[in-house]
Amino acid sequence: MLFKTLCLIPARSGSKGIPGKNRKLCLGKPLIDFTIDVALDLFDPKDIIVSSDDEFVLERARIRGISIIQRDEFISQDTTPMISVIHNALVLTKY
């Protein structure tokens, strides 16, 4: 049996500690780009998905050739369990 690997990057817009943290610049680029860079170093772009409710984050993924999932508000809350985000990604992509 052949197994596939999925690299899921969950990046919701809300953050209690640092609001808008994925958009914040670090060394001249948005923080989300560092995560995307590492994912691209480790995985094929076709095996990477960014799940977010933030259009800025989704656009950063799009321009790098990564698939995106526009996350609904009901699974973008601070209290949303990660398993819900994973389940949503697997169902929507049929991975």
N, C-alpha and C positions, 0 to 999 in steps of 0.2 A: 504494500500500500504506500502511495506517495503522499506525504504530508506537505501542506502549504503553510507558510508562515505569514501572519498578518501583523504588521506594525501599525498599531492604532495610537494616534496622537490626540488625546483629549485636551482641548484648549478652550474652555468656556470663557466668556467675556467677564463674568463676575469674579471678583476676588476680594475677600475681606481684608487681607493683609496689604496688598498693593493693587489698588484699583487700576484696571487696564494694563496689567503687568505684561501681557504678551505683546503689547504695542510699544512698551518702553524701550528706548534705545540703550544699547550696551555696546560700546566700542563702535558706535556709528550704525548699528543695525538693530531692527526689532528683535526682542528676546525670542520670539517664536522661531525666527530664522536659525538660531543656534540648534534648536530641537530638530528642525527640518534638516539642517546640514548633517547632523549626526545620523539621523534616520537614513538619509541618502548615502552616507558612507557605509552603512551596514546592510541595507536592504535594496532590492530592486524597486524603482518608483511605483511599479504596478502593484506592489505588495504593501504600500503605505497608504493610510487613510487618515486625514485630519477631520476630526469631529468637533464642530464649534457652532456657537450661536453668534459669533462675531464675524461680520463680513470682511473686515480687515484681515483677520487670520485666514479665512477661507481664500481670499485673494492671494495672500502670500504663498499658500499651498498650490493654488492653480498655476501661478506663474512658474513654479518649479516642476510642474507636470505631475503633481500628486492628486489623487482622488480626494474628494471632499464629501462630507455629510453635513448638511445644514441641520444643526441640532435644534429640535423643538424646545420651547421654553420649559415644558414640563420635565425634561431631563437635563436642564441647564441650571438647576438650583444648587445652592451650597450643600443641601442635604441629599442630593441625588446619589444613590450608591453607584460605584463604578461598574458593578455588574449590569446595571441598567444601560449604561453607555455602551458597554461591550455588546450586550444583547441587541441593542438598537443597530449598531454597526453591522453585526453579523446578519441580521434579518434584512436590512436595507441593501446590503451588497451581495447577499446570497453566497458569501465566502464560504 
